[in-house]
Amino acid sequence: MDQETSPITIQNDLQLLLFMRLWTSRGELALSTVRDFVNKSASRKIELPDIPNRNLKSELSEMKDNLAILLRRLE
């Protein structure tokens, strides 16, 4: 298989290896925090702080879109 069509694995891609290390060490905590916050905010609006040169809502939306794409590619 050529590099363009062969599966990406932790053996051949540093970004996947780093992501997997991050997710396995902190992913469960992140998921639990998000899940708890979703439940806590069920009937309330959320106001994000202003951070210069950042748009947190846009960043979270981009994260959602990219995770959806990655989920479709997982074997």
PQR file with spaces between the fields and no chain letter, atoms N, CA, C, O and H, PARSE charges and radii, in Angstrom:
ATOM       1  N    MET     1       0.830   -1.184    0.000 -0.4000 1.5000
ATOM       2  CA   MET     1       0.000    0.000    0.000 -0.0000 2.0000
ATOM       3  C    MET     1       0.872    1.243    0.000  0.5500 1.7000
ATOM       4  O    MET     1       1.912    1.286    0.657 -0.5500 1.4000
ATOM       5  N    ASP     2       0.442    2.247   -0.737 -0.4000 1.5000
ATOM       6  CA   ASP     2       1.207    3.482   -0.713 -0.0000 2.0000
ATOM       7  C    ASP     2       0.811    4.304    0.520  0.5500 1.7000
ATOM       8  O    ASP     2      -0.188    4.024    1.182 -0.5500 1.4000
ATOM       9  H    ASP     2      -0.403    2.213   -1.271  0.4000 1.0000
ATOM      10  N    GLN     3       1.599    5.290    0.795 -0.4000 1.5000
ATOM      11  CA   GLN     3       1.428    6.093    2.002 -0.0000 2.0000
ATOM      12  C    GLN     3       0.100    6.855    2.002  0.5500 1.7000
ATOM      13  O    GLN     3      -0.447    7.136    3.069 -0.5500 1.4000
ATOM      14  H    GLN     3       2.410    5.518    0.257  0.4000 1.0000
ATOM      15  N    GLU     4      -0.423    7.191    0.824 -0.4000 1.5000
ATOM      16  CA   GLU     4      -1.672    7.950    0.733 -0.0000 2.0000
ATOM      17  C    GLU     4      -2.902    7.120    1.087  0.5500 1.7000
ATOM      18  O    GLU     4      -3.916    7.685    1.498 -0.5500 1.4000
ATOM      19  H    GLU     4       0.020    6.963   -0.043  0.4000 1.0000
ATOM      20  N    THR     5      -2.843    5.800    0.940 -0.4000 1.5000
ATOM      21  CA   THR     5      -4.025    4.968    1.196 -0.0000 2.0000
ATOM      22  C    THR     5      -3.851    3.992    2.350  0.5500 1.7000
ATOM      23  O    THR     5      -4.829    3.388    2.791 -0.5500 1.4000
ATOM      24  H    THR     5      -2.019    5.341    0.607  0.4000 1.0000
ATOM      25  N    SER     6      -2.646    3.822    2.844 -0.4000 1.5000
ATOM      26  CA   SER     6      -2.440    2.888    3.947 -0.0000 2.0000
ATOM      27  C    SER     6      -2.992    3.498    5.235  0.5500 1.7000
ATOM      28  O    SER     6      -2.982    4.717    5.403 -0.5500 1.4000
ATOM      29  H    SER     6      -1.852    4.312    2.486  0.4000 1.0000
ATOM      30  N    PRO     7      -3.474    2.645    6.144 -0.5600 1.5000
ATOM      31  CA   PRO     7      -4.029    3.148    7.402  0.2800 2.0000
ATOM      32  C    PRO     7      -2.976    3.907    8.225  0.5500 1.7000
ATOM      33  O    PRO     7      -1.789    3.580    8.203 -0.5500 1.4000
ATOM      34  N    ILE     8      -3.440    4.911    8.937 -0.4000 1.5000
ATOM      35  CA   ILE     8      -2.575    5.642    9.865 -0.0000 2.0000
ATOM      36  C    ILE     8      -2.608    4.888   11.186  0.5500 1.7000
ATOM      37  O    ILE     8      -3.680    4.564   11.696 -0.5500 1.4000
ATOM      38  H    ILE     8      -4.403    5.177    8.955  0.4000 1.0000
ATOM      39  N    THR     9      -1.441    4.612   11.735 -0.4000 1.5000
ATOM      40  CA   THR     9      -1.336    3.903   13.009 -0.0000 2.0000
ATOM      41  C    THR     9      -0.384    4.669   13.931  0.5500 1.7000
ATOM      42  O    THR     9       0.294    5.603   13.503 -0.5500 1.4000
ATOM      43  H    THR     9      -0.569    4.875   11.320  0.4000 1.0000
ATOM      44  N    ILE    10      -0.346    4.265   15.182 -0.4000 1.5000
ATOM      45  CA   ILE    10       0.597    4.913   16.103 -0.0000 2.0000
ATOM      46  C    ILE    10       2.037    4.574   15.760  0.5500 1.7000
ATOM      47  O    ILE    10       2.964    5.242   16.219 -0.5500 1.4000
ATOM      48  H    ILE    10      -0.897    3.506   15.530  0.4000 1.0000
ATOM      49  N    GLN    11       2.225    3.532   14.950 -0.4000 1.5000
ATOM      50  CA   GLN    11       3.578    3.179   14.535 -0.0000 2.0000
ATOM      51  C    GLN    11       4.093    4.054   13.395  0.5500 1.7000
ATOM      52  O    GLN    11       5.301    4.232   13.244 -0.5500 1.4000
ATOM      53  H    GLN    11       1.472    2.989   14.578  0.4000 1.0000
ATOM      54  N    ASN    12       3.171    4.605   12.588 -0.4000 1.5000
ATOM      55  CA   ASN    12       3.640    5.364   11.430 -0.0000 2.0000
ATOM      56  C    ASN    12       3.237    6.841   11.436  0.5500 1.7000
ATOM      57  O    ASN    12       3.480    7.556   10.463 -0.5500 1.4000
ATOM      58  H    ASN    12       2.189    4.461   12.711  0.4000 1.0000
ATOM      59  N    ASP    13       2.615    7.302   12.543 -0.4000 1.5000
ATOM      60  CA   ASP    13       2.189    8.708   12.578 -0.0000 2.0000
ATOM      61  C    ASP    13       2.355    9.279   13.983  0.5500 1.7000
ATOM      62  O    ASP    13       1.693    8.849   14.928 -0.5500 1.4000
ATOM      63  H    ASP    13       2.418    6.721   13.333  0.4000 1.0000
ATOM      64  N    LEU    14       3.243   10.248   14.099 -0.4000 1.5000
ATOM      65  CA   LEU    14       3.532   10.860   15.400 -0.0000 2.0000
ATOM      66  C    LEU    14       2.324   11.598   15.964  0.5500 1.7000
ATOM      67  O    LEU    14       2.105   11.570   17.175 -0.5500 1.4000
ATOM      68  H    LEU    14       3.780   10.597   13.331  0.4000 1.0000
ATOM      69  N    GLN    15       1.530   12.260   15.114 -0.4000 1.5000
ATOM      70  CA   GLN    15       0.354   12.982   15.621 -0.0000 2.0000
ATOM      71  C    GLN    15      -0.644   12.035   16.261  0.5500 1.7000
ATOM      72  O    GLN    15      -1.197   12.346   17.316 -0.5500 1.4000
ATOM      73  H    GLN    15       1.707   12.283   14.131  0.4000 1.0000
ATOM      74  N    LEU    16      -0.885   10.885   15.644 -0.4000 1.5000
ATOM      75  CA   LEU    16      -1.804    9.919   16.238 -0.0000 2.0000
ATOM      76  C    LEU    16      -1.233    9.391   17.549  0.5500 1.7000
ATOM      77  O    LEU    16      -1.967    9.246   18.527 -0.5500 1.4000
ATOM      78  H    LEU    16      -0.436   10.632   14.787  0.4000 1.0000
ATOM      79  N    LEU    17       0.040    9.107   17.582 -0.4000 1.5000
ATOM      80  CA   LEU    17       0.671    8.643   18.815 -0.0000 2.0000
ATOM      81  C    LEU    17       0.508    9.673   19.926  0.5500 1.7000
ATOM      82  O    LEU    17       0.149    9.314   21.048 -0.5500 1.4000
ATOM      83  H    LEU    17       0.636    9.225   16.788  0.4000 1.0000
ATOM      84  N    LEU    18       0.763   10.944   19.638 -0.4000 1.5000
ATOM      85  CA   LEU    18       0.626   11.998   20.647 -0.0000 2.0000
ATOM      86  C    LEU    18      -0.820   12.144   21.088  0.5500 1.7000
ATOM      87  O    LEU    18      -1.097   12.296   22.277 -0.5500 1.4000
ATOM      88  H    LEU    18       1.055   11.236   18.727  0.4000 1.0000
ATOM      89  N    PHE    19      -1.753   12.099   20.125 -0.4000 1.5000
ATOM      90  CA   PHE    19      -3.171   12.185   20.476 -0.0000 2.0000
ATOM      91  C    PHE    19      -3.578   11.027   21.378  0.5500 1.7000
ATOM      92  O    PHE    19      -4.269   11.232   22.376 -0.5500 1.4000
ATOM      93  H    PHE    19      -1.528   11.976   19.159  0.4000 1.0000
ATOM      94  N    MET    20      -3.162    9.825   21.040 -0.4000 1.5000
ATOM      95  CA   MET    20      -3.523    8.654   21.844 -0.0000 2.0000
ATOM      96  C    MET    20      -2.922    8.735   23.246  0.5500 1.7000
ATOM      97  O    MET    20      -3.574    8.357   24.220 -0.5500 1.4000
ATOM      98  H    MET    20      -2.602    9.657   20.229  0.4000 1.0000
ATOM      99  N    ARG    21      -1.707    9.215   23.354 -0.4000 1.5000
ATOM     100  CA   ARG    21      -1.106    9.384   24.683 -0.0000 2.0000
ATOM     101  C    ARG    21      -1.888   10.403   25.499  0.5500 1.7000
ATOM     102  O    ARG    21      -2.152   10.188   26.682 -0.5500 1.4000
ATOM     103  H    ARG    21      -1.178    9.522   22.562  0.4000 1.0000
ATOM     104  N    LEU    22      -2.258   11.516   24.863 -0.4000 1.5000
ATOM     105  CA   LEU    22      -3.040   12.539   25.545 -0.0000 2.0000
ATOM     106  C    LEU    22      -4.408   11.997   25.940  0.5500 1.7000
ATOM     107  O    LEU    22      -4.847   12.170   27.077 -0.5500 1.4000
ATOM     108  H    LEU    22      -2.044   11.690   23.902  0.4000 1.0000
ATOM     109  N    TRP    23      -5.075   11.346   25.004 -0.4000 1.5000
ATOM     110  CA   TRP    23      -6.417   10.852   25.288 -0.0000 2.0000
ATOM     111  C    TRP    23      -6.398    9.760   26.357  0.5500 1.7000
ATOM     112  O    TRP    23      -7.260    9.751   27.236 -0.5500 1.4000
ATOM     113  H    TRP    23      -4.719   11.206   24.080  0.4000 1.0000
ATOM     114  N    THR    24      -5.441    8.849   26.299 -0.4000 1.5000
ATOM     115  CA   THR    24      -5.411    7.774   27.295 -0.0000 2.0000
ATOM     116  C    THR    24      -5.040    8.284   28.673  0.5500 1.7000
ATOM     117  O    THR    24      -5.415    7.677   29.677 -0.5500 1.4000
ATOM     118  H    THR    24      -4.741    8.856   25.585  0.4000 1.0000
ATOM     119  N    SER    25      -4.305    9.397   28.739 -0.4000 1.5000
ATOM     120  CA   SER    25      -3.944    9.922   30.055 -0.0000 2.0000
ATOM     121  C    SER    25      -4.962   10.919   30.600  0.5500 1.7000
ATOM     122  O    SER    25      -5.118   11.028   31.816 -0.5500 1.4000
ATOM     123  H    SER    25      -4.001    9.889   27.923  0.4000 1.0000
ATOM     124  N    ARG    26      -5.666   11.657   29.716 -0.4000 1.5000
ATOM     125  CA   ARG    26      -6.580   12.705   30.178 -0.0000 2.0000
ATOM     126  C    ARG    26      -7.960   12.656   29.537  0.5500 1.7000
ATOM     127  O    ARG    26      -8.853   13.393   29.953 -0.5500 1.4000
ATOM     128  H    ARG    26      -5.539   11.568   28.728  0.4000 1.0000
ATOM     129  N    GLY    27      -8.152   11.815   28.548 -0.4000 1.5000
ATOM     130  CA   GLY    27      -9.412   11.773   27.814 -0.0000 2.0000
ATOM     131  C    GLY    27     -10.610   11.422   28.664  0.5500 1.7000
ATOM     132  O    GLY    27     -11.667   12.041   28.536 -0.5500 1.4000
ATOM     133  H    GLY    27      -7.426   11.216   28.210  0.4000 1.0000
ATOM     134  N    GLU    28     -10.459   10.443   29.526 -0.4000 1.5000
ATOM     135  CA   GLU    28     -11.568   10.038   30.383 -0.0000 2.0000
ATOM     136  C    GLU    28     -11.998   11.191   31.285  0.5500 1.7000
ATOM     137  O    GLU    28     -13.193   11.399   31.496 -0.5500 1.4000
ATOM     138  H    GLU    28      -9.601    9.941   29.629  0.4000 1.0000
ATOM     139  N    LEU    29     -11.031   11.944   31.819 -0.4000 1.5000
ATOM     140  CA   LEU    29     -11.338   13.100   32.652 -0.0000 2.0000
ATOM     141  C    LEU    29     -12.038   14.176   31.829  0.5500 1.7000
ATOM     142  O    LEU    29     -13.018   14.765   32.286 -0.5500 1.4000
ATOM     143  H    LEU    29     -10.061   11.775   31.647  0.4000 1.0000
ATOM     144  N    ALA    30     -11.545   14.438   30.617 -0.4000 1.5000
ATOM     145  CA   ALA    30     -12.168   15.439   29.752 -0.0000 2.0000
ATOM     146  C    ALA    30     -13.599   15.035   29.416  0.5500 1.7000
ATOM     147  O    ALA    30     -14.507   15.863   29.488 -0.5500 1.4000
ATOM     148  H    ALA    30     -10.749   13.959   30.246  0.4000 1.0000
ATOM     149  N    LEU    31     -13.809   13.786   29.053 -0.4000 1.5000
ATOM     150  CA   LEU    31     -15.137   13.301   28.705 -0.0000 2.0000
ATOM     151  C    LEU    31     -16.082   13.390   29.899  0.5500 1.7000
ATOM     152  O    LEU    31     -17.226   13.822   29.755 -0.5500 1.4000
ATOM     153  H    LEU    31     -13.071   13.113   28.994  0.4000 1.0000
ATOM     154  N    SER    32     -15.620   12.990   31.054 -0.4000 1.5000
ATOM     155  CA   SER    32     -16.428   13.055   32.268 -0.0000 2.0000
ATOM     156  C    SER    32     -16.792   14.501   32.610  0.5500 1.7000
ATOM     157  O    SER    32     -17.927   14.787   32.990 -0.5500 1.4000
ATOM     158  H    SER    32     -14.691   12.638   31.171  0.4000 1.0000
ATOM     159  N    THR    33     -15.828   15.404   32.474 -0.4000 1.5000
ATOM     160  CA   THR    33     -16.074   16.818   32.758 -0.0000 2.0000
ATOM     161  C    THR    33     -17.120   17.380   31.808  0.5500 1.7000
ATOM     162  O    THR    33     -18.038   18.079   32.238 -0.5500 1.4000
ATOM     163  H    THR    33     -14.906   15.171   32.165  0.4000 1.0000
ATOM     164  N    VAL    34     -16.988   17.082   30.525 -0.4000 1.5000
ATOM     165  CA   VAL    34     -17.948   17.575   29.534 -0.0000 2.0000
ATOM     166  C    VAL    34     -19.328   16.986   29.806  0.5500 1.7000
ATOM     167  O    VAL    34     -20.327   17.705   29.779 -0.5500 1.4000
ATOM     168  H    VAL    34     -16.242   16.515   30.176  0.4000 1.0000
ATOM     169  N    ARG    35     -19.387   15.689   30.066 -0.4000 1.5000
ATOM     170  CA   ARG    35     -20.668   15.025   30.334 -0.0000 2.0000
ATOM     171  C    ARG    35     -21.352   15.662   31.542  0.5500 1.7000
ATOM     172  O    ARG    35     -22.548   15.954   31.496 -0.5500 1.4000
ATOM     173  H    ARG    35     -18.575   15.105   30.087  0.4000 1.0000
ATOM     174  N    ASP    36     -20.606   15.877   32.615 -0.4000 1.5000
ATOM     175  CA   ASP    36     -21.175   16.491   33.823 -0.0000 2.0000
ATOM     176  C    ASP    36     -21.646   17.914   33.556  0.5500 1.7000
ATOM     177  O    ASP    36     -22.695   18.332   34.047 -0.5500 1.4000
ATOM     178  H    ASP    36     -19.635   15.641   32.653  0.4000 1.0000
ATOM     179  N    PHE    37     -20.858   18.662   32.769 -0.4000 1.5000
ATOM     180  CA   PHE    37     -21.228   20.036   32.477 -0.0000 2.0000
ATOM     181  C    PHE    37     -22.459   20.106   31.584  0.5500 1.7000
ATOM     182  O    PHE    37     -23.283   21.007   31.742 -0.5500 1.4000
ATOM     183  H    PHE    37     -20.006   18.323   32.370  0.4000 1.0000
ATOM     184  N    VAL    38     -22.597   19.170   30.648 -0.4000 1.5000
ATOM     185  CA   VAL    38     -23.796   19.097   29.808 -0.0000 2.0000
ATOM     186  C    VAL    38     -25.021   18.892   30.697  0.5500 1.7000
ATOM     187  O    VAL    38     -26.037   19.563   30.517 -0.5500 1.4000
ATOM     188  H    VAL    38     -21.927   18.438   30.520  0.4000 1.0000
ATOM     189  N    ASN    39     -24.931   17.981   31.640 -0.4000 1.5000
ATOM     190  CA   ASN    39     -26.053   17.730   32.545 -0.0000 2.0000
ATOM     191  C    ASN    39     -26.354   18.955   33.410  0.5500 1.7000
ATOM     192  O    ASN    39     -27.519   19.301   33.609 -0.5500 1.4000
ATOM     193  H    ASN    39     -24.105   17.436   31.786  0.4000 1.0000
ATOM     194  N    LYS    40     -25.327   19.603   33.917 -0.4000 1.5000
ATOM     195  CA   LYS    40     -25.499   20.769   34.790 -0.0000 2.0000
ATOM     196  C    LYS    40     -26.131   21.939   34.046  0.5500 1.7000
ATOM     197  O    LYS    40     -26.908   22.694   34.631 -0.5500 1.4000
ATOM     198  H    LYS    40     -24.381   19.323   33.755  0.4000 1.0000
ATOM     199  N    SER    41     -25.810   22.097   32.775 -0.4000 1.5000
ATOM     200  CA   SER    41     -26.257   23.262   32.020 -0.0000 2.0000
ATOM     201  C    SER    41     -27.506   22.979   31.187  0.5500 1.7000
ATOM     202  O    SER    41     -27.839   23.765   30.300 -0.5500 1.4000
ATOM     203  H    SER    41     -25.179   21.484   32.300  0.4000 1.0000
ATOM     204  N    ALA    42     -28.195   21.888   31.450 -0.4000 1.5000
ATOM     205  CA   ALA    42     -29.292   21.431   30.602 -0.0000 2.0000
ATOM     206  C    ALA    42     -30.326   22.516   30.284  0.5500 1.7000
ATOM     207  O    ALA    42     -30.801   22.586   29.150 -0.5500 1.4000
ATOM     208  H    ALA    42     -27.925   21.249   32.171  0.4000 1.0000
ATOM     209  N    SER    43     -30.675   23.335   31.223 -0.4000 1.5000
ATOM     210  CA   SER    43     -31.718   24.331   30.979 -0.0000 2.0000
ATOM     211  C    SER    43     -31.187   25.765   31.077  0.5500 1.7000
ATOM     212  O    SER    43     -31.953   26.706   31.285 -0.5500 1.4000
ATOM     213  H    SER    43     -30.289   23.278   32.144  0.4000 1.0000
ATOM     214  N    ARG    44     -29.885   25.918   30.925 -0.4000 1.5000
ATOM     215  CA   ARG    44     -29.286   27.242   31.093 -0.0000 2.0000
ATOM     216  C    ARG    44     -28.412   27.606   29.904  0.5500 1.7000
ATOM     217  O    ARG    44     -27.852   26.732   29.242 -0.5500 1.4000
ATOM     218  H    ARG    44     -29.262   25.153   30.755  0.4000 1.0000
ATOM     219  N    LYS    45     -28.300   28.887   29.641 -0.4000 1.5000
ATOM     220  CA   LYS    45     -27.361   29.399   28.642 -0.0000 2.0000
ATOM     221  C    LYS    45     -25.964   29.396   29.255  0.5500 1.7000
ATOM     222  O    LYS    45     -25.811   29.402   30.477 -0.5500 1.4000
ATOM     223  H    LYS    45     -28.755   29.597   30.179  0.4000 1.0000
ATOM     224  N    ILE    46     -24.957   29.385   28.403 -0.4000 1.5000
ATOM     225  CA   ILE    46     -23.561   29.397   28.863 -0.0000 2.0000
ATOM     226  C    ILE    46     -22.891   30.642   28.307  0.5500 1.7000
ATOM     227  O    ILE    46     -22.953   30.901   27.105 -0.5500 1.4000
ATOM     228  H    ILE    46     -25.081   29.380   27.411  0.4000 1.0000
ATOM     229  N    GLU    47     -22.258   31.404   29.168 -0.4000 1.5000
ATOM     230  CA   GLU    47     -21.505   32.575   28.738 -0.0000 2.0000
ATOM     231  C    GLU    47     -20.018   32.266   28.873  0.5500 1.7000
ATOM     232  O    GLU    47     -19.518   32.030   29.973 -0.5500 1.4000
ATOM     233  H    GLU    47     -22.208   31.193   30.144  0.4000 1.0000
ATOM     234  N    LEU    48     -19.327   32.272   27.751 -0.4000 1.5000
ATOM     235  CA   LEU    48     -17.888   32.009   27.747 -0.0000 2.0000
ATOM     236  C    LEU    48     -17.126   33.300   27.997  0.5500 1.7000
ATOM     237  O    LEU    48     -17.571   34.372   27.588 -0.5500 1.4000
ATOM     238  H    LEU    48     -19.733   32.464   26.858  0.4000 1.0000
ATOM     239  N    PRO    49     -15.989   33.209   28.661 -0.5600 1.5000
ATOM     240  CA   PRO    49     -15.186   34.419   28.889  0.2800 2.0000
ATOM     241  C    PRO    49     -14.561   34.897   27.580  0.5500 1.7000
ATOM     242  O    PRO    49     -14.295   34.109   26.673 -0.5500 1.4000
ATOM     243  N    ASP    50     -14.337   36.191   27.508 -0.4000 1.5000
ATOM     244  CA   ASP    50     -13.614   36.745   26.362 -0.0000 2.0000
ATOM     245  C    ASP    50     -12.124   36.516   26.556  0.5500 1.7000
ATOM     246  O    ASP    50     -11.560   36.862   27.594 -0.5500 1.4000
ATOM     247  H    ASP    50     -14.553   36.831   28.245  0.4000 1.0000
ATOM     248  N    ILE    51     -11.501   35.934   25.558 -0.4000 1.5000
ATOM     249  CA   ILE    51     -10.058   35.732   25.568 -0.0000 2.0000
ATOM     250  C    ILE    51      -9.527   36.426   24.328  0.5500 1.7000
ATOM     251  O    ILE    51      -9.933   36.095   23.215 -0.5500 1.4000
ATOM     252  H    ILE    51     -11.960   35.652   24.714  0.4000 1.0000
ATOM     253  N    PRO    52      -8.624   37.384   24.502 -0.5600 1.5000
ATOM     254  CA   PRO    52      -8.112   38.117   23.336  0.2800 2.0000
ATOM     255  C    PRO    52      -7.590   37.182   22.237  0.5500 1.7000
ATOM     256  O    PRO    52      -6.869   36.220   22.503 -0.5500 1.4000
ATOM     257  N    ASN    53      -7.971   37.491   21.013 -0.4000 1.5000
ATOM     258  CA   ASN    53      -7.528   36.761   19.826 -0.0000 2.0000
ATOM     259  C    ASN    53      -8.003   35.307   19.771  0.5500 1.7000
ATOM     260  O    ASN    53      -7.428   34.486   19.057 -0.5500 1.4000
ATOM     261  H    ASN    53      -8.557   38.272   20.797  0.4000 1.0000
ATOM     262  N    ARG    54      -9.047   35.001   20.521 -0.4000 1.5000
ATOM     263  CA   ARG    54      -9.600   33.644   20.502 -0.0000 2.0000
ATOM     264  C    ARG    54     -11.108   33.728   20.376  0.5500 1.7000
ATOM     265  O    ARG    54     -11.715   34.698   20.830 -0.5500 1.4000
ATOM     266  H    ARG    54      -9.515   35.669   21.101  0.4000 1.0000
ATOM     267  N    ASN    55     -11.715   32.731   19.771 -0.4000 1.5000
ATOM     268  CA   ASN    55     -13.161   32.596   19.711 -0.0000 2.0000
ATOM     269  C    ASN    55     -13.471   31.176   20.164  0.5500 1.7000
ATOM     270  O    ASN    55     -13.467   30.243   19.362 -0.5500 1.4000
ATOM     271  H    ASN    55     -11.222   31.943   19.403  0.4000 1.0000
ATOM     272  N    LEU    56     -13.740   31.023   21.455 -0.4000 1.5000
ATOM     273  CA   LEU    56     -13.911   29.687   22.021 -0.0000 2.0000
ATOM     274  C    LEU    56     -15.065   28.923   21.390  0.5500 1.7000
ATOM     275  O    LEU    56     -14.956   27.720   21.154 -0.5500 1.4000
ATOM     276  H    LEU    56     -13.744   31.781   22.107  0.4000 1.0000
ATOM     277  N    LYS    57     -16.172   29.613   21.114 -0.4000 1.5000
ATOM     278  CA   LYS    57     -17.308   28.916   20.496 -0.0000 2.0000
ATOM     279  C    LYS    57     -16.916   28.381   19.125  0.5500 1.7000
ATOM     280  O    LYS    57     -17.265   27.253   18.777 -0.5500 1.4000
ATOM     281  H    LYS    57     -16.260   30.590   21.306  0.4000 1.0000
ATOM     282  N    SER    58     -16.201   29.174   18.351 -0.4000 1.5000
ATOM     283  CA   SER    58     -15.739   28.741   17.030 -0.0000 2.0000
ATOM     284  C    SER    58     -14.765   27.573   17.152  0.5500 1.7000
ATOM     285  O    SER    58     -14.836   26.623   16.371 -0.5500 1.4000
ATOM     286  H    SER    58     -15.918   30.091   18.633  0.4000 1.0000
ATOM     287  N    GLU    59     -13.862   27.635   18.118 -0.4000 1.5000
ATOM     288  CA   GLU    59     -12.895   26.550   18.317 -0.0000 2.0000
ATOM     289  C    GLU    59     -13.603   25.255   18.700  0.5500 1.7000
ATOM     290  O    GLU    59     -13.252   24.185   18.203 -0.5500 1.4000
ATOM     291  H    GLU    59     -13.804   28.407   18.752  0.4000 1.0000
ATOM     292  N    LEU    60     -14.600   25.345   19.581 -0.4000 1.5000
ATOM     293  CA   LEU    60     -15.347   24.154   19.988 -0.0000 2.0000
ATOM     294  C    LEU    60     -16.140   23.579   18.815  0.5500 1.7000
ATOM     295  O    LEU    60     -16.243   22.361   18.666 -0.5500 1.4000
ATOM     296  H    LEU    60     -14.886   26.214   19.985  0.4000 1.0000
ATOM     297  N    SER    61     -16.693   24.453   17.992 -0.4000 1.5000
ATOM     298  CA   SER    61     -17.419   24.002   16.802 -0.0000 2.0000
ATOM     299  C    SER    61     -16.480   23.289   15.836  0.5500 1.7000
ATOM     300  O    SER    61     -16.830   22.250   15.277 -0.5500 1.4000
ATOM     301  H    SER    61     -16.610   25.442   18.113  0.4000 1.0000
ATOM     302  N    GLU    62     -15.289   23.846   15.639 -0.4000 1.5000
ATOM     303  CA   GLU    62     -14.307   23.206   14.773 -0.0000 2.0000
ATOM     304  C    GLU    62     -13.885   21.851   15.336  0.5500 1.7000
ATOM     305  O    GLU    62     -13.716   20.890   14.585 -0.5500 1.4000
ATOM     306  H    GLU    62     -15.004   24.691   16.093  0.4000 1.0000
ATOM     307  N    MET    63     -13.716   21.771   16.655 -0.4000 1.5000
ATOM     308  CA   MET    63     -13.363   20.499   17.299 -0.0000 2.0000
ATOM     309  C    MET    63     -14.453   19.466   17.049  0.5500 1.7000
ATOM     310  O    MET    63     -14.154   18.316   16.727 -0.5500 1.4000
ATOM     311  H    MET    63     -13.854   22.552   17.265  0.4000 1.0000
ATOM     312  N    LYS    64     -15.719   19.864   17.195 -0.4000 1.5000
ATOM     313  CA   LYS    64     -16.846   18.961   16.948 -0.0000 2.0000
ATOM     314  C    LYS    64     -16.818   18.445   15.514  0.5500 1.7000
ATOM     315  O    LYS    64     -16.957   17.245   15.273 -0.5500 1.4000
ATOM     316  H    LYS    64     -15.962   20.798   17.456  0.4000 1.0000
ATOM     317  N    ASP    65     -16.638   19.357   14.567 -0.4000 1.5000
ATOM     318  CA   ASP    65     -16.609   18.966   13.158 -0.0000 2.0000
ATOM     319  C    ASP    65     -15.463   18.012   12.859  0.5500 1.7000
ATOM     320  O    ASP    65     -15.646   17.019   12.156 -0.5500 1.4000
ATOM     321  H    ASP    65     -16.526   20.332   14.763  0.4000 1.0000
ATOM     322  N    ASN    66     -14.286   18.308   13.388 -0.4000 1.5000
ATOM     323  CA   ASN    66     -13.121   17.458   13.135 -0.0000 2.0000
ATOM     324  C    ASN    66     -13.252   16.104   13.810  0.5500 1.7000
ATOM     325  O    ASN    66     -12.847   15.094   13.235 -0.5500 1.4000
ATOM     326  H    ASN    66     -14.137   19.115   13.959  0.4000 1.0000
ATOM     327  N    LEU    67     -13.807   16.056   15.013 -0.4000 1.5000
ATOM     328  CA   LEU    67     -14.017   14.771   15.683 -0.0000 2.0000
ATOM     329  C    LEU    67     -15.021   13.922   14.909  0.5500 1.7000
ATOM     330  O    LEU    67     -14.856   12.706   14.808 -0.5500 1.4000
ATOM     331  H    LEU    67     -14.136   16.877   15.481  0.4000 1.0000
ATOM     332  N    ALA    68     -16.060   14.553   14.362 -0.4000 1.5000
ATOM     333  CA   ALA    68     -17.036   13.806   13.565 -0.0000 2.0000
ATOM     334  C    ALA    68     -16.364   13.169   12.352  0.5500 1.7000
ATOM     335  O    ALA    68     -16.640   12.016   12.021 -0.5500 1.4000
ATOM     336  H    ALA    68     -16.194   15.541   14.444  0.4000 1.0000
ATOM     337  N    ILE    69     -15.490   13.911   11.697 -0.4000 1.5000
ATOM     338  CA   ILE    69     -14.763   13.371   10.543 -0.0000 2.0000
ATOM     339  C    ILE    69     -13.868   12.207   10.961  0.5500 1.7000
ATOM     340  O    ILE    69     -13.846   11.165   10.306 -0.5500 1.4000
ATOM     341  H    ILE    69     -15.266   14.848   11.966  0.4000 1.0000
ATOM     342  N    LEU    70     -13.132   12.390   12.055 -0.4000 1.5000
ATOM     343  CA   LEU    70     -12.252   11.317   12.526 -0.0000 2.0000
ATOM     344  C    LEU    70     -13.036   10.076   12.930  0.5500 1.7000
ATOM     345  O    LEU    70     -12.601    8.958   12.657 -0.5500 1.4000
ATOM     346  H    LEU    70     -13.149   13.237   12.588  0.4000 1.0000
ATOM     347  N    LEU    71     -14.178   10.255   13.573 -0.4000 1.5000
ATOM     348  CA   LEU    71     -14.984    9.107   13.976 -0.0000 2.0000
ATOM     349  C    LEU    71     -15.429    8.287   12.771  0.5500 1.7000
ATOM     350  O    LEU    71     -15.472    7.059   12.839 -0.5500 1.4000
ATOM     351  H    LEU    71     -14.531   11.164   13.794  0.4000 1.0000
ATOM     352  N    ARG    72     -15.756    8.949   11.681 -0.4000 1.5000
ATOM     353  CA   ARG    72     -16.153    8.217   10.470 -0.0000 2.0000
ATOM     354  C    ARG    72     -14.993    7.428    9.879  0.5500 1.7000
ATOM     355  O    ARG    72     -15.209    6.433    9.186 -0.5500 1.4000
ATOM     356  H    ARG    72     -15.721    9.947   11.625  0.4000 1.0000
ATOM     357  N    ARG    73     -13.771    7.861   10.145 -0.4000 1.5000
ATOM     358  CA   ARG    73     -12.587    7.187    9.573 -0.0000 2.0000
ATOM     359  C    ARG    73     -12.047    6.056   10.442  0.5500 1.7000
ATOM     360  O    ARG    73     -11.218    5.271    9.982 -0.5500 1.4000
ATOM     361  H    ARG    73     -13.596    8.669   10.708  0.4000 1.0000
ATOM     362  N    LEU    74     -12.498    5.961   11.677 -0.4000 1.5000
ATOM     363  CA   LEU    74     -12.007    4.911   12.568 -0.0000 2.0000
ATOM     364  C    LEU    74     -12.481    3.537   12.107  0.5500 1.7000
ATOM     365  O    LEU    74     -13.629    3.362   11.701 -0.5500 1.4000
ATOM     366  H    LEU    74     -13.172    6.599   12.050  0.4000 1.0000
ATOM     367  N    GLU    75     -11.585    2.585   12.177 -0.4000 1.5000
ATOM     368  CA   GLU    75     -11.936    1.201   11.825 -0.0000 2.0000
ATOM     369  C    GLU    75     -12.456    0.487   13.041  0.5500 1.7000
ATOM     370  O    GLU    75     -12.808   -0.690   12.962 -0.5500 1.4000
ATOM     371  H    GLU    75     -10.651    2.727   12.506  0.4000 1.0000
